[in-house]
Amino acid sequence: MSQLSFKPTPFLLFFLGFYVALSTPEDPINCTSHKTNCTITNFCGTFPDRSICKAQKVFYPTQEEDILRVVASATRKGKKMKVATSSSNSIPKWVCPEGHNGWLISTKYLNRVMEIDAEKRTARVQSGVTLKQLMEEAAKAGLALPYTPYWWGLTMGGILGTGAHGSSLWGKGGAVHEQVVEIRIVTPAPSEHGYAKLHILTEEDQHLNAAKVSLGLLGVISQITFKLEPLFKRSITYVTENDSNLENKVITFGQKHEFADIIWYPNQHKAVYRVDDRVPIHTSGNAVYDFIPFRPTPAIQLLLRRTTEEAEEFYGDSEGKCLVAKTETNSLIASAYGLTNNGLVFSGFPAVGFHNHIQASGSCLGSDRNTKIATFCPWDPRIKGDFNHKTTFSIGLSMVKNFIEDLKKLVELEPKAFCSIEMHNGILMRYVKGSSAYLGKQEDGVDFDITYYRSRDPMAPRLYEDIFEEIEQIGIFKYGGLPHWGKNRNVAFEGVMNKYINADKFLKVKDEYDPERLFSSEWSDQVLGLKEGLMKVSAYAPITTIVHQPKATFAGQAKSTRKQGERCRSGSLPPTIKWRFPIIELNWSTENEQRKAEKTEDGVEDLELKERVCVSDRIRRQRLSNRKMMRYWEKNRNQDGWSGWNSKPN
């Protein structure tokens, strides 16, 4: 293990030198008239299926009584409702009400820290309070929320909505909801109860386990009480190694260090280990972590970066991607990713500082109108900046080694494909712990967070699209990975409720709190498995998906039908796995027609299954240039029932 040293580069100095002004992100809710005829989007400006979510009205309550009035009015009128946050940080469509006449309830002005109790070591906040606010107010009282996500722009209600987390296998783990001791939530109610009801859930109430990761489907969370700890200091050292032993080291590393994580650059064969632990409070140091990708960036710099990436995609310039990826990752590593020893400069490891100064960051969330150069968060949809897919899932510790080994096989087959991931800071590996929440993590595991290029043209194929989607399918389906509720495309949520042992308990609470489904939508019902059609897509949705077939029918005897213009191949890695989920059969059509999914009862137990990756002819033509992969497929086409590319539709 070798400790990283600080080696500033011209690229890094250029990169850092422009952070001079801030621009506050706009409200994700936009109305044509005063709080009516509204649309809502997420922080990056579009949902995975590129649909536009509409609402009749938006309400901005400031206190619990306002929420009760709005929910009561909506319930009385039978209006669909959804809760929105100030920045809408979730990628999937949890904030979209059903139809065009629903109501939005924004927590933007539910932004007060109600009470910090130093004696009880608790904090009571409104649900729209940001992580940054809570950490700052707690620190003033000498307290800390120990485990949190790394982005401080999240709201506390939003964090509970999607189960957002930090990284730790220690104690109760890195999930924020494990620190919750009370939730106040407003739900619909019968007329005899005034059409709205306030529930106060404490640790003695089993319903708290449903509300701690609620997906916004139970009602409106008004206030949350968290258990805090005395403020403490941490020591951080980043260490880089060759990734040759990553799969064998990943578990013990997380068990050894309380706040450990790993950033993996597969094409460069690098793994950067975050050695991060508590130290005595009197230890010298005042480190600050201002993560570079979360810093404000000039619009012109973002434009150049995005334009370059688009050109590389258009011309299939994987060499260019690899060069940019190596330059940027080396600069990030040399600058310790934005960690400084005193808030100004980085002078070397270890960097010691107070927990509230190094756990989370997000300095691009600011405003300074007196500066000449406007800067933005890199993903701000108002300018041409980052526009990406995020695939994030957790895999149990018992399967992590095998998953990493499979990824390494893909790297060996097509190493340049991973440069696109490295351009967005590689694969972030965070540690998660089994949760008491019904929809929380089911076991201790590792969360893999993968960011990669997304085209603004919905019909344009991505460079190495098949590789990225195979990674997604291997993680989600072969290894049963649990998708992050606040990230991912629709395919990650197919059959997801089958993976939660307490799914029925959550649905029971949901039915009790909201029997008329006023906080649900057709999309959320599809995710929960209550309706079919999750994988039905429009002409503008991602066109690649998955088909599972029994091994006996895999080599050319598939029951699914596909029309001209579609081809399927087996995955690059031909796994044979045991799985206890229904087979999904897809009826394929051309790109501009809907694709319907049907669940069958055949073979729901202990079937040997295989992945099939289906793509259109235009993407297949792009793949044909990848001779190395094609030769591999042809060589193995008749091995273990593996068919390679079909010469024509079955």
DRENLO-379162 format. One line per 2 residues: number of its first residue (from 1); for each residue x, y, z of C-alpha. Coordinates in steps of 0.25 Angstrom, whole numbers. Layout:
NUM	X,Y,Z  ...
***
This chain:
1	0,0,0  6,13,-4
3	1,27,2  -3,37,-9
5	5,49,-10  1,63,-14
7	5,66,-29  -2,78,-35
9	-3,78,-50  -6,89,-60
11	-19,82,-63  -23,82,-48
13	-19,97,-46  -27,101,-58
15	-39,92,-52  -38,98,-38
17	-35,113,-43  -49,115,-48
19	-57,113,-36  -61,128,-33
21	-76,129,-33  -88,122,-30
23	-102,120,-36  -114,114,-27
25	-121,103,-34  -135,106,-39
27	-148,100,-33  -151,87,-40
29	-165,91,-40  -169,101,-51
31	-183,107,-52  -189,115,-64
33	-198,123,-55  -198,125,-40
35	-196,111,-34  -204,104,-44
37	-202,97,-57  -189,92,-53
39	-178,82,-57  -168,75,-48
41	-154,69,-52  -142,64,-44
43	-129,71,-42  -123,67,-55
45	-135,72,-63  -141,59,-68
47	-146,45,-63  -140,32,-68
49	-152,30,-78  -151,45,-82
51	-166,47,-79  -171,60,-74
53	-179,60,-61  -190,70,-59
55	-198,74,-47  -210,83,-46
57	-205,91,-33  -194,92,-24
59	-194,96,-9  -183,101,-1
61	-187,98,14  -178,104,25
63	-183,96,37  -190,84,41
65	-204,90,41  -203,94,26
67	-200,80,22  -212,75,30
69	-221,85,22  -215,82,9
71	-216,67,10  -230,68,16
73	-234,76,4  -228,67,-6
75	-234,55,1  -248,61,1
77	-247,64,-14  -240,50,-18
79	-228,57,-23  -215,50,-25
81	-203,55,-17  -188,55,-17
83	-177,61,-8  -166,69,-15
85	-153,74,-9  -146,87,-11
87	-136,81,-21  -143,68,-25
89	-130,59,-24  -136,46,-27
91	-135,41,-42  -147,32,-43
93	-161,37,-44  -165,37,-29
95	-170,51,-30  -179,49,-41
97	-194,49,-38  -203,41,-46
99	-209,48,-58  -209,63,-60
101	-218,67,-49  -211,63,-37
103	-205,72,-26  -191,74,-22
105	-187,77,-7  -173,83,-7
107	-165,83,6  -157,95,1
109	-161,104,13  -162,93,23
111	-148,96,26  -146,99,41
113	-138,92,51  -148,91,62
115	-140,87,74  -126,82,77
117	-126,75,91  -112,74,96
119	-116,66,108  -124,55,100
121	-114,56,88  -126,58,78
123	-130,67,67  -144,70,63
125	-145,76,49  -156,79,38
127	-155,69,27  -150,80,17
129	-137,83,25  -125,80,17
131	-113,71,22  -104,83,22
133	-114,90,32  -115,79,41
135	-100,76,42  -97,91,44
137	-107,93,55  -104,80,62
139	-89,84,62  -92,97,69
141	-98,88,81  -85,79,80
143	-93,68,74  -92,60,61
145	-101,51,52  -90,40,50
147	-94,34,36  -99,42,24
149	-98,43,9  -87,51,3
151	-96,61,-3  -101,72,7
153	-112,77,-2  -121,65,1
155	-133,68,10  -136,60,22
157	-149,56,17  -144,52,4
159	-133,44,10  -143,35,17
161	-152,35,5  -141,27,-3
163	-132,21,8  -120,29,5
165	-107,26,12  -93,28,15
167	-82,17,16  -80,8,29
169	-81,-6,34  -80,-1,48
171	-91,0,58  -104,2,51
173	-98,5,38  -97,16,29
175	-112,18,26  -118,31,32
177	-131,25,35  -125,16,45
179	-123,28,54  -138,32,54
181	-145,31,67  -158,38,63
183	-166,42,51  -178,51,50
185	-186,48,37  -199,53,31
187	-207,43,23  -221,43,17
189	-233,39,27  -248,36,26
191	-258,48,27  -260,45,42
193	-246,48,44  -246,61,36
195	-240,55,24  -225,56,29
197	-218,49,41  -205,52,48
199	-197,39,52  -186,41,62
201	-177,28,61  -167,25,71
203	-157,13,73  -168,5,80
205	-177,6,67  -175,-4,57
207	-180,5,46  -167,13,48
209	-160,2,40  -169,5,28
211	-168,21,30  -153,20,31
213	-152,17,16  -165,21,11
215	-163,25,-4  -173,36,-2
217	-184,26,-2  -190,27,12
219	-192,42,13  -185,55,16
221	-174,54,27  -175,67,34
223	-164,65,45  -153,55,48
225	-145,53,61  -131,48,60
227	-122,42,70  -108,49,70
229	-94,46,76  -84,55,82
231	-76,63,72  -64,56,68
233	-51,56,59  -47,47,48
235	-34,44,41  -34,42,26
237	-23,36,17  -25,32,3
239	-17,20,-2  -15,15,-16
241	-12,1,-20  -13,-8,-32
243	-27,-14,-33  -21,-28,-34
245	-26,-32,-20  -38,-23,-19
247	-48,-35,-18  -41,-41,-7
249	-38,-29,1  -52,-22,0
251	-59,-28,11  -48,-28,22
253	-45,-13,18  -59,-9,21
255	-59,-16,34  -46,-10,38
257	-49,5,36  -62,11,41
259	-64,21,29  -57,13,18
261	-60,14,4  -53,10,-9
263	-52,17,-23  -49,7,-34
265	-43,11,-47  -44,-3,-55
267	-37,1,-68  -26,7,-60
269	-25,-4,-51  -26,5,-39
271	-33,4,-26  -33,16,-17
273	-36,13,-2  -41,23,8
275	-35,20,21  -44,28,30
277	-46,26,45  -49,34,58
279	-38,40,65  -37,46,79
281	-44,60,79  -31,67,84
283	-24,62,71  -18,74,64
285	-25,77,50  -36,85,44
287	-38,78,31  -49,82,21
289	-54,73,10  -60,81,-2
291	-61,70,-12  -57,75,-26
293	-68,69,-34  -78,76,-24
295	-71,90,-26  -77,101,-34
297	-72,101,-48  -72,112,-59
299	-83,109,-70  -72,110,-81
301	-64,99,-75  -76,90,-74
303	-79,93,-88  -65,89,-93
305	-65,76,-85  -79,72,-90
307	-76,76,-104  -63,68,-104
309	-70,56,-98  -81,57,-109
311	-71,57,-120  -64,45,-114
313	-77,37,-114  -81,42,-128
315	-68,38,-134  -66,25,-125
317	-53,31,-120  -50,22,-108
319	-36,26,-108  -40,40,-105
321	-49,36,-94  -37,28,-88
323	-28,40,-89  -38,50,-82
325	-41,39,-72  -27,37,-68
327	-24,52,-67  -36,55,-59
329	-34,44,-49  -20,47,-47
331	-23,61,-44  -34,57,-34
333	-25,47,-27  -13,57,-26
335	-23,67,-20  -28,57,-10
337	-42,59,-17  -43,73,-11
339	-39,70,4  -31,81,10
341	-23,81,23  -28,95,27
343	-39,98,18  -30,105,8
345	-19,95,3  -15,81,4
347	-1,78,9  -2,63,12
349	-8,52,19  -14,49,29
351	-24,60,28  -31,62,42
353	-43,70,44  -57,70,51
355	-67,61,45  -77,72,41
357	-66,78,32  -62,65,25
359	-74,56,24  -82,63,13
361	-80,75,3  -87,82,-8
363	-81,96,-9  -88,98,-23
365	-101,100,-15  -99,115,-13
367	-102,129,-18  -94,141,-20
369	-100,151,-30  -88,161,-28
371	-79,153,-36  -76,154,-51
373	-75,139,-55  -87,130,-53
375	-84,116,-48  -92,104,-46
377	-93,90,-41  -88,82,-52
379	-102,75,-55  -110,88,-55
381	-120,86,-66  -120,101,-69
383	-107,100,-76  -100,89,-85
385	-93,81,-74  -93,67,-69
387	-104,58,-74  -102,44,-69
389	-108,31,-65  -106,26,-51
391	-107,11,-48  -106,8,-33
393	-108,-5,-26  -103,-12,-13
395	-99,-27,-13  -98,-35,-1
397	-84,-38,5  -84,-52,2
399	-86,-49,-13  -77,-37,-15
401	-64,-45,-18  -71,-52,-30
403	-77,-39,-35  -64,-32,-35
405	-58,-44,-42  -68,-44,-53
407	-66,-29,-55  -51,-32,-57
409	-54,-42,-68  -62,-31,-75
411	-50,-21,-73  -41,-32,-79
413	-50,-33,-91  -53,-18,-94
415	-44,-10,-85  -47,3,-92
417	-62,2,-89  -59,6,-75
419	-52,19,-78  -66,25,-79
421	-68,21,-65  -55,27,-61
423	-58,40,-67  -68,41,-56
425	-59,37,-45  -60,22,-46
427	-68,12,-38  -71,17,-24
429	-72,6,-14  -79,9,-1
431	-82,-1,11  -96,-3,15
433	-102,-11,27  -115,-19,28
435	-126,-10,32  -138,-11,41
437	-146,-3,31  -156,-11,23
439	-150,-6,10  -136,-4,15
441	-124,-12,12  -126,-27,14
443	-112,-31,18  -98,-25,20
445	-92,-22,6  -85,-13,-3
447	-92,-2,-11  -87,0,-25
449	-89,14,-31  -87,15,-46
451	-88,28,-54  -87,28,-69
453	-91,37,-81  -105,39,-86
455	-109,44,-99  -118,56,-100
457	-123,50,-113  -132,38,-108
459	-130,30,-121  -115,31,-121
461	-107,19,-116  -96,20,-106
463	-82,16,-108  -81,2,-101
465	-95,2,-97  -96,-13,-97
467	-85,-14,-87  -91,-4,-77
469	-104,-11,-78  -98,-24,-76
471	-92,-19,-63  -105,-14,-59
473	-112,-28,-62  -101,-36,-55
475	-102,-27,-43  -117,-26,-42
477	-121,-40,-47  -110,-50,-46
479	-105,-46,-32  -119,-40,-28
481	-114,-26,-25  -123,-17,-18
483	-125,-4,-26  -123,9,-19
485	-138,15,-18  -133,29,-22
487	-125,25,-35  -126,15,-46
489	-134,13,-59  -147,5,-59
491	-140,-8,-62  -133,-8,-48
493	-147,-9,-41  -153,-20,-49
495	-157,-31,-38  -150,-23,-27
497	-161,-25,-17  -158,-40,-17
499	-144,-37,-11  -150,-31,2
501	-154,-41,12  -163,-30,19
503	-169,-25,6  -183,-30,10
505	-182,-22,23  -179,-9,16
507	-191,-11,7  -200,-14,18
509	-196,-1,25  -197,6,11
511	-212,1,10  -215,5,24
513	-209,19,23  -214,22,9
515	-225,12,5  -230,21,-7
517	-215,21,-13  -215,36,-13
519	-200,36,-11  -198,25,-21
521	-197,26,-37  -197,16,-48
523	-182,16,-48  -180,14,-33
525	-190,2,-34  -182,-4,-45
527	-169,-3,-37  -176,-9,-25
529	-181,-21,-34  -196,-17,-32
531	-198,-14,-47  -191,-19,-59
533	-184,-11,-70  -171,-5,-63
535	-163,-9,-75  -173,-3,-85
537	-166,8,-92  -168,20,-101
539	-160,23,-113  -152,32,-105
541	-148,22,-94  -136,14,-93
543	-137,3,-103  -129,-8,-97
545	-134,-18,-87  -133,-32,-82
547	-140,-45,-85  -138,-57,-76
549	-140,-71,-82  -138,-85,-76
551	-125,-91,-80  -132,-102,-88
553	-139,-92,-97  -127,-82,-98
555	-121,-87,-110  -131,-82,-121
557	-144,-88,-114  -148,-75,-107
559	-163,-73,-106  -162,-58,-107
561	-165,-52,-121  -157,-41,-127
563	-160,-33,-140  -150,-29,-150
565	-140,-19,-145  -137,-26,-132
567	-126,-35,-129  -123,-43,-116
569	-110,-48,-111  -105,-55,-99
571	-97,-47,-89  -82,-46,-90
573	-81,-55,-78  -89,-68,-79
575	-94,-70,-65  -102,-82,-60
577	-109,-77,-47  -120,-82,-37
579	-131,-72,-35  -145,-72,-29
581	-152,-61,-38  -162,-62,-49
583	-157,-62,-63  -159,-50,-70
585	-164,-51,-85  -163,-39,-94
587	-171,-37,-107  -162,-29,-115
589	-166,-19,-126  -159,-7,-133
591	-153,5,-126  -166,13,-128
593	-176,3,-122  -178,-1,-108
595	-171,-13,-102  -180,-21,-93
597	-175,-30,-81  -183,-42,-76
599	-180,-50,-64  -182,-65,-65
601	-184,-75,-54  -174,-85,-61
603	-162,-89,-54  -163,-79,-42
605	-154,-88,-34  -139,-92,-35
607	-138,-90,-50  -125,-89,-57
609	-126,-75,-64  -117,-67,-73
611	-117,-53,-77  -120,-49,-91
613	-117,-34,-96  -126,-29,-107
615	-123,-17,-115  -127,-11,-128
617	-120,-13,-142  -114,1,-141
619	-107,-2,-128  -103,-16,-133
621	-97,-9,-145  -89,0,-136
623	-84,-13,-128  -79,-20,-140
625	-67,-11,-140  -63,-17,-127
627	-56,-29,-134  -50,-34,-121
629	-63,-36,-114  -69,-42,-126
631	-58,-52,-128  -60,-56,-113
633	-75,-58,-115  -73,-66,-127
635	-62,-75,-121  -72,-78,-109
637	-85,-78,-117  -87,-93,-115
639	-81,-95,-101  -91,-97,-90
641	-103,-94,-98  -98,-81,-101
643	-103,-76,-115  -95,-63,-118
645	-102,-53,-128  -114,-59,-135
647	-113,-58,-150  -127,-54,-151
649	-139,-53,-142  -145,-66,-136
***
